[in-house]
């Protein structure tokens, strides 16, 4: 079974929800307010948003 999962996160600024990959290799910004939500670190990502659900 895979150790990485998809995550449903909510932007701390505007509250918009997005689904992202747990080990994203690129930056992910909010599609509504353009705030940085995911920062790649070489392995796991640094999540700068509230995780609502693990899918």
QUIVENNOR-V978545 format. One record per residue. RES is the residue in one small letter. SS is DSSP state (hx for helix, st for strand, lp for the rest). PSI is psi in degrees with one decimal (* if undefined). OMEGA is omega in whole degrees, -180 to 180 (* if undefined). Layout:
RES|SS|PSI|OMEGA + RES|SS|PSI|OMEGA
//
This chain:
x|lp|141.1|-178 + x|lp|142.0|179 + x|lp|-21.4|-180 + x|lp|151.0|-177 + x|lp|167.0|171 + x|st|145.0|-178 + x|st|140.6|171 + x|st|117.3|-177 + x|st|157.5|178 + x|st|134.1|178 + x|lp|131.3|180 + x|lp|-20.1|-178 + x|lp|-50.4|-174 + x|lp|-13.8|177 + x|lp|-0.5|179 + x|lp|136.9|-179 + x|st|142.0|178 + x|st|156.5|175 + x|st|126.8|-178 + x|st|162.7|178 + x|st|139.3|-176 + x|lp|-24.2|178 + x|lp|51.6|-179 + x|lp|137.3|-180 + x|lp|4.9|178 + x|lp|159.6|178 + x|lp|143.3|177 + x|st|126.2|178 + x|st|155.6|177 + x|lp|135.3|-179 + x|lp|-14.2|-178 + x|lp|-52.7|-174 + x|lp|-1.1|175 + x|lp|19.7|177 + x|lp|140.9|178 + x|st|123.6|-177 + x|st|-36.4|-177 + x|st|129.1|178 + x|st|117.5|178 + x|st|144.0|-178 + x|lp|6.5|-179 + x|lp|-28.1|177 + x|lp|-105.5|174 + x|lp|162.6|-178 + x|st|154.9|173 + x|st|117.4|-176 + x|st|121.7|-179 + x|lp|30.5|-179 + x|lp|168.9|179 + x|st|125.5|178 + x|st|117.7|-179 + x|st|-36.6|-174 + x|st|145.2|173 + x|st|122.3|-175 + x|lp|*|*
//
